[in-house]
């Protein structure tokens, strides 16, 4: 009746990824580990993000990224939360973003949106990775990664062991 609540092979797991509304991408040491199914989208406050960035970072090389598809908006994914350990490098972080882009392609999403509250994620980094400022009249740093003109070439081979 119910299949596994995670996949370790994105290509074989495409049918699940198309149906899971919420997920968590897990990377470790620059390599893709799995995508876990989440039953509900996470709810993270700005205060929680600030606290964890100052005092709550784990001392590991794991990065996870939570995302969901908002109800009634099948063409969009929302990047909800990124947790990155102190030893997680650039390749691990960017790998999680690349896996999310691949999931957007699999789900035929037109864009990914995010409200970026952590100042350690610079505007320059976002722009270099194809993100654009969005909803500039709203408070906060809102960003969008559009795929209206197509999806980037898959970078998965760099991150799969």
ABEGO torsion letter per residue (X at the ends): XBBBABBABAAAAAAAAAABABBBBBBBGGBBABBBBBABBBBBBAAAAAAAAAAABBBBABBBBBBBBBBGBAABBBBABBBBBAABBAAAAAAAAAAAAAAAAAAGBABBBBBBABAABBAAAAAAAGBBBBGAABBEBBBBBBAAAEBBBBAAAAABX
